[in-house]
């Protein structure tokens, strides 16, 4: 039996923000391994391609030794099983997130009762940050430096305006 506690943190991460990083960093202290699972999510029409989002996530977590990044396009619960993850990490910023996240947690539990869902809140300074806010700012060349990990900001900054999706 594997006694290693593995947690899977799934999301679109379009792009990964300081709020996401906050949750990942704290999860890395709670679990032996954290897998940041970047969803293809074509139905959400992400601003960045899957490979770009994976690269940004890898850059953001590069200093966390027990965290790795994978891309996926299947059911989260199947990915958890594939990686022997017994825990799904979900982030809660506000009460408005709670109902959706609770339904998702119940759904995943109905698919596999051995996989637990753990909800983490970002710190107060990061609670207002969302990828959609960042994407809006990027569309209008707004300041995002305070919302993104430095390496992610550098990757996005290195994309010329003609290559930004």
Secondary structure, DSSP 8 states (H G I E B T S, - for coil): -----EEEEEE--TT--HHHHHHHHHHHHHSSEEEEEEE--GGG--SS-HHHHHHHHHHHTTT-TTEEEEEE-S-HHHHHHHTT--EEEEE--SHHHHHHHHHHHHHHHHH-TTSEEEEE---GGGTT--HHHHHHHHHTT---TTTS-HHHHHHHHHS-TTT--
